[in-house]
Amino acid sequence: MSYTNLLYHIVIRTKRSEPTIPIDHERDLYMYFFTFIKAYDCRVYRIGGMPDHIHLLVSMRSTLCLADFMRDMKTATSKFMKSHKEDFPMFDRWESEYFACTVSPGQKDAVIEYIKNQKEHHKGVNSRDEILRLCRENGIEVEERYI
């Protein structure tokens, strides 16, 4: 048996960062994310976001490839939203890129609070600037034209 603690802070954005996740239906979407992630035998610590992006704090099992997980999760949640067109009428798809970084156990609570407070946080910061800041803080090189 392997002993791992693979904790990821993940952010996915809607296509062109358009605000296509209505606040009235975000809880339904979050529950779908939760159910999907649990089915992959992973643990959800927090889900939250804004009309144009979603943050997740997830621990993943060591045998799961992050890229495969992200592909499957974005595909499944896209299908869910498209099958509930009356709740997500403007949703087209997720952006192909995503943000993901590992989180140390000592930072877990801070990331949970950060995700909880997305609505307040985004009163002063747009999602593009947030992604750029997260990338820089985590040593991820990024070409700004793709964000």
C-alpha positions, 0 to 999 in steps of 0.5 A, a space after each residue: 500500500 502506498 501512503 500519499 496525501 495528494 491534495 489539489 487546488 483546482 480551478 476550471 473556467 467557462 468558455 471565454 470566462 463567460 458568466 454561465 453558472 447562475 447563482 440560483 443553480 450553482 449548488 446543484 452543479 456543486 452537488 454534481 461535482 461532489 458526486 462525480 469526485 466521490 465516484 472516483 474514490 477521491 475526497 472533496 474538501 470544498 467546492 465554490 466559485 463564481 458564475 465564470 469559474 469553479 474552485 475545488 479542493 480535492 484529495 486524489 488517490 495515487 493511482 489517478 492521473 490528474 489529466 485524465 481526472 480533469 478530462 473526465 470531470 469536465 466532460 461529465 459536468 458539461 453533459 450535466 449542465 447541457 442536460 439541464 439547459 433550463 438551469 444553465 441556458 448560457 453554458 457552452 463548455 469549459 475552457 480546455 486549460 485548467 489550473 491545478 497545484 498541490 497544497 500542503 496539509 498546513 495550507 488546507 484550511 487557508 485554501 478552504 477559506 479562500 474557496 468559501 470566500 470567492 464571492 467576497 474576493 471577486 468584488 475586487 479581482 476578476 477571474 483572469 487576474 486571479 488565475 494569473 496570480 495563482 499561477 505566479 504564486 505557485 511557480 507556474 509559467 503562463 502565457 497571458 494571451 491564453 488566459 
